[in-house]
Amino acid sequence: MSTDLTMENFGSMIDNIIAGICFFEYESDTKKLTPFFMNEGLFRMLGYSRVEGIRYLKDIRRSVIPDDLPILEQGIEDALKDDGSVEIEFRTVTGSGSLRWLQVRGNLYAREGKKYILVTVIQDITEKKSIEEELHMQAERLHILSEAEGEKIIDYNAKTDVMTIRSSHDYGQKGEAILGDYLQQFRDDEIFEEDREYYHDAFLGLLKSPKHDTIEFRTKRFESDYTWYQANLTSLLGSEGYVTRIVGRLINIHEKKLKEIDLLLRAEKDALTGLYNKGATLQLIENAIEEEKINNTINALMIIDLDNFKEVNDTLGHAQGDKVLIDTANALSEIFKGGDVVGRIGGDEFVVFMRNINSISNADILASKIVNKVDFHLPTEEKEIHVTCSIGIAIFPYHGSNYEELFNKADKAVYTAKANGKNGYRIYDAATTMAYHATRKNTGYNAEKGMEITRNIEDMVMQILYDDKVMESALKSAIELMTVHYKFHRGYICDKEQEGLPIQFSTSGYELGKESKEHYELRKVVSETLFESFKNFSVIHDYDVSAEELRYYFNSEGIKSMLYYPLTSKGEFKGAIILENHEVVQLELEEGKIEEIRSLLRILEAHILQIGLMDRLQDFVTHIGLFDNMDNFVYIINTDTYELSFINKKVLMSTPNIRIGDTCYKALQHRDAPCENCIFKHLDKKDPHARHSEELFNYSLRSWTRCSASWLECKEENALGVVQCIDISEYFIG
């Protein structure tokens, strides 16, 4: 056999070495690292063909898991010092998509100016890492066992979703409980109802990153009845770079916990309502705030103040007053569960601290629930006393970093809620908060600068209207945002009969106080007079008013200018949206701003008239949200009455004269009677999946459109159909 080592057979030997061989060129100016020789062993190791491998390794840094890039950079720096070979370990993804650990041993081969040649030998050490991981976990388990005399050991494998529970003296022996699909099919019947969400969230939190956690919960897995256990848990990082194991020990703390609870009940509970008393409420909220600072979550502090409560005590006596307080406490206990803090801090004043609300809209929803629940009608010999509540809300961390700051802000919000008619809720600095509610977490927050809102007001109003599931709450938020944004002093939506102003907002100093019956009668006359004088959207100045009733009303209210938008359906006056200016300087807005406001008011009008539809279409909320964001023109039509029940944003923006309640044949075809060949006549009401398309000229858009009709709600009576139109004018004419 020849032993001559030619360059040809030397290269063949290198190619067939199991390990990877790679030569790199490194430029110190650009820090560019380029491989210029790689053997076949490297490509086999990474699962690539030569062509794929060269393309993949062209930028070596992109092949390294981001968390391990600092290791690679440090290895390069060490090799350039030319102090001998350097060894590093990092992770990469192979051609098959699997995660592998690589060990790279290399040194500086040559230097030419600012260019360096590095020679490396690369080995796959994934199996070695797996063994090290298992040994590490075994060590953790043994450590736990050494401290767990007579306790229960839990070992959760995140890869297989299997939970193993053993008694410490039986560790490694038969009789252990093995629970498959543990989190996927969570057996919540074994955990006490109030602890289930807390227990489940704790496990999910441990899976996010390696850490230690201690939780207390009630379970009946080991006994016939629910028993308190304390779990000391540790999550372990696997070689893949994520948590693969949760190990820990369970300690029976039932007797100790019962004693603690009994002491807490005596020391911390309000004797009348059973809620936390003032001292306990303050301490628990301060503790919760400190925890949430670490967790970096959004939380809300609510102050609930009863309206007309003094009248109950004075007229019906303290026994009836106590019953109202107990009923209010029971209502709050039904709404709030788990880690939320609910307390009574004064005679008729309650506080709630809601933890980790995820988004501010959740505070809206829960406040609406409280307002609906705390609504008591108490008859007396002379009149009925109506007890409601006013709620002020402050958001942590945006409105304060401690209890005192949050309480002061929420207290100011309570005052605003009471000044705006009571029986409602208000978020402190709500215009900014609602803007945040609209933009969600897409914008940053700076404690000194506040929220930096960059989205235009139209987008924010549209998102408020479609994100808030409570339509009245959404309209309140939208009116408030518009009032503050355009620097008006009052904004409200009133109905034709003027039986109160449920949707209103006033800036500080211009609040609508408690009004007399005579004042409501005057406003009713004023509303009718306004509609007779201004049947369309109008900017009205005090010097434009000629009718005696209007002059008196403007002077008595101190109104200098008003934006007036009448709400009509089928030509009948239903109410109005009004924005008022009370400054001496007359309202002056650029024409572009006026049109912007007019567009927003049209959007609000559409949603006001849709409220009835939305109650009927709770199952279609997702569809309507999708329709509104489509680039097509979308109309929802009652196929029996031919009325428009919904039009999407694109229609609102493109056809300013179309409104909810208009007939489709008049709005789209400019006809006085239904179309002879109505597109819905081609749909069978017995087939919910029926669809029909044809080309039609849309007179409101003044263009040819491709129209597709289908059912949204297929019923024998008042079925709802959807028409989606695409402008095809240039193609049709061509």
Disulfide bonds with the S-S distance in Angstrom:
none
